[in-house]
């Protein structure tokens, strides 16, 4: 694509985008004023609810991560344990953990 063609299409897209945003703002100007008034009245409650939901989400992620790490820790066999088993010729079981 040539530079001139790119600049023309880019300018057309920017003009269309700006026209759409300004047009929507003009069309919904009264609704935006009412929404901002309602948000000002409920602002603290909305902020509090958002913070509580964020806290619940982060706690769930943290607890889920701890659960996975605990499972991995239980499944861990230390290197020296394998070395001792190999030296004593104790039978060992090898598991293929890859999905089929």
C-alpha positions in Angstrom: 0.0 0.0 0.0 1.4 3.4 -0.9 1.9 6.1 1.7 -0.7 8.4 0.1 -3.3 5.7 0.1 -2.5 4.8 3.7 -2.7 8.5 4.8 -6.0 8.9 3.0 -7.6 5.8 4.6 -6.1 6.7 8.0 -7.5 10.2 7.8 -10.9 8.9 6.7 -11.0 6.4 9.6 -10.0 9.1 12.1 -12.6 11.5 10.8 -15.3 8.7 10.9 -14.3 7.8 14.5 -14.3 11.4 15.7 -17.7 12.0 14.1 -19.2 8.9 15.6 -17.9 9.8 19.1 -19.1 13.4 19.0 -22.4 12.4 17.5 -23.1 9.9 20.3 -22.1 12.4 22.9 -24.5 15.0 21.4 -27.3 12.4 21.1 -26.9 11.1 24.7 -25.9 14.4 26.3 -29.0 14.4 28.7 -28.5 10.8 29.6 -24.8 11.3 30.4 -25.8 14.2 32.8 -28.3 11.9 34.5 -25.8 9.0 34.7 -23.1 11.3 36.2 -25.6 12.6 38.8 -26.6 9.1 39.7 -23.0 8.0 39.9 -22.2 11.0 42.2 -25.0 9.9 44.5 -24.0 6.2 44.5 -20.2 6.7 44.0 -19.1 5.5 47.4 -21.3 2.4 47.2 -20.2 1.6 43.7 -16.5 2.1 44.7 -17.0 -0.1 47.8 -18.7 -2.8 45.9 -15.9 -2.8 43.3 -13.2 -3.0 45.9 -15.0 -5.9 47.7 -15.4 -7.8 44.4 -11.7 -7.2 43.6 -10.8 -8.5 47.0 -12.9 -11.6 46.6 -11.4 -12.2 43.2 -7.8 -11.8 44.5 -8.5 -14.1 47.5 -10.0 -16.8 45.2 -6.9 -16.6 43.0 -4.6 -16.7 46.0 -6.3 -19.7 47.6 -6.4 -21.6 44.3 -2.7 -21.0 43.8 -2.0 -22.2 47.3 -4.0 -25.4 46.6 -2.1 -26.1 43.4 1.3 -25.4 45.1 0.3 -27.7 48.0 -0.5 -30.5 45.5 2.8 -30.0 43.7 4.7 -30.1 47.0 3.1 -33.4 48.0 3.9 -34.9 44.7 7.5 -33.9 44.9 10.2 -36.5 45.4 13.5 -35.1 46.5 16.6 -35.8 44.4 18.4 -37.5 47.2 15.5 -39.9 47.6 15.8 -41.1 44.0 19.5 -41.4 44.5 19.1 -43.6 47.6 16.5 -45.8 45.8 18.9 -46.2 42.8 21.8 -47.1 45.1 19.8 -49.7 47.1 18.3 -51.2 44.0 14.9 -50.9 45.4 12.2 -51.3 42.7 10.9 -48.0 41.5 7.8 -47.3 39.6 8.0 -44.8 36.7 4.7 -43.1 35.8 4.0 -41.4 32.5 2.3 -38.2 33.5 1.8 -37.0 29.9 -1.8 -36.9 28.6 -2.5 -39.3 25.7 
